[in-house]
Amino acid sequence: MIVAVDTGGTKTLVTLFSRDGVAGNMIKFPTPPKEEDYLEVLRDTLVSNYGGQRIEAIVIGLPGIIKDGIAIWCNNLKWENFDVAKELKGVLGKTPIFVENDANLAGLAETRSRSPMPQSSLYVTISTGIGTGITTGGKIDPGLRLSEGGRMLVEYDSNIQEWESFASGRAIYTIYGQYAHDIEDKKTWDEIADRISRGFLAAIPLLQPEVIVIGGSIGTYFHKYGDQLKQILTHHLPAHIPCPKILEAKHPEQAVIYGCYYHAVDSLND
């Protein structure tokens, strides 16, 4: 059995997977803003729900830069040099704890769940911020696993800005005064497609992925801007660089949880 933990900027999801990938009941709690409070709630959740069971691995997804299992920086939570695995060591006996960036995990899940599996993919989660996960050969790309696509510096509105500063869910709410689920105006969605396209126009020539998968809360509304986004990219990309297939995530808001499962299987088999 494998325990998966998706730590988001606002909520945390925890679930148990069987070894063959069947998910159990989902446990949800608000993500505490303080590291010590998060550890306390997560520790209590793990012990009360899975204590005494034979757990092979715990995988924790965090929204930040992860080096050697340590969260160097989680931008939206403001966590810095946070060694979650060390702090939780022994919480379920000798069960190993693996920590990975949440977008990497989501990209892993979205890649492995497709048939045929793409050999290279760029996963982009557009939620509070923008996160990216790059997968090659069905694994998190080791050379690009620290990539922070949302922090790419691109031109928009005559200014050099971070991509997520004008195209994330938070930015959309700030600019339009509405959450994505309340926006119905086609012109607004066309503008959002243009904002989103700016990062892709920078990333596609560099990475040239076979597919792009869009997830997160804004990914849920792909049907409202997807066609316009494809048109913009096709129009602006150089003729010799084809526009990749652009797909909606199969699990827009649960991809990280499924990625935890795949990462656990890979880690245990290494």
Secondary structure, 3 states (H helix, E strand, C coil): CEEEEEECCCEEEEEEECCCCCECCCEEEECCCCHHHHHHHHHHHHHHHHCCCCCCEEEEEECCEEECCEEEEECCCCEEEECHHHHCCCCCCCCCEEEEEHHHHHHHHHHHCCCCCCCEEEEEEECCCEEEEEEECCEECCCCCCCCHHHCEEEECCEEEEHHHHHCHHHHHHHHCCCHHHCCCHHHHHHHHHHHHHHHHHHHHHHCCCEEEEEHHHHCCHHHHHHHHHHHHHHHCCCCCCCCEEEECCCCCCHHHHHHHHHHHHHHHC
